[in-house]
Amino acid sequence: MVDTDRVVGAAKDFGGRAQSAIGDAVGSSRNSAEGRYREAEGRAQEVYGQAKDTLRDVAGNVSDYAGEAYDRGGSYVRDGARAVESRVEENPIIALVIAGAVGYGLALLLHGRR
């Protein structure tokens, strides 16, 4: 999608070139100077529009990447949960001992030894 500043800037640039060329042809320094001013203004506006387009494209790419990373992260969590679930089903006693040890370790970290 092209930004409107790019289109308007290109039109001002073209109009300024035409005005300065006509001013040069007829010997009018005022028209020539105004045309060059409009030409520079148009170029600046066109560059501004290009910068906005570039930022919009970059933001879209970052958004797409973040969405893909979120989806991949969700699938990794689901795969990990399935793997843990299958291990717990195979060895429930060992899973219970591990869970108790982790809980005891967390309690020591949070409260410390008194």
Summary of the structure (lengths in Angstrom):
residues: 114
radius of gyration: 33.3
end to end distance: 66.3
largest distance: 98.5
contacts: 297
relative contact order: 0.09
helix: 92%
strand: 0%
